[in-house]
């Protein structure tokens, strides 16, 4: 008998990806349930405190929706929505055990995320296919990943929550 065509989200899987995130210099790790060419992108994004997500937005070609849907399954994140000048205009705490567990961001919304607890796991859903060269439109006034400036600003953002 053939096994059922199921992809499971288990605690063991989340623990394994969290271990990888802790070992990753970026302090985060993705696990895809989809193939890169698929139209519906669905993946786990595991973040550790200290990871720096450079503020960006998603702008897609016509007929592709640039929304992003975040559902926190474990831990907590802080979401910061920014205007085009890089100023925070809204903050939202998303928590697996809190009042708000998920949000959907509209296409073109500048944002960043900070991990508020170790081993935070989010399920992300967005339309693909993923194109590395055009996936993100970064706000240019923010530092690149891996710099001392990035670490300092990530700590400032985390302190907002």
Secondary structure, DSSP 8 states (H G I E B T S, - for coil): ----------HHHHHHHHHHHHHSTTSEEEEESS-TT-SEEEEEEEE-TT-----EE----TTS---EEEEEEESEEEEEEE-TTS-EEEEEEEETTSS--EEEE-TT-EEEEEE-STTEEEEEEEES---TTTS-EE-TTS--TTSHHHHHHHHHHHHT-
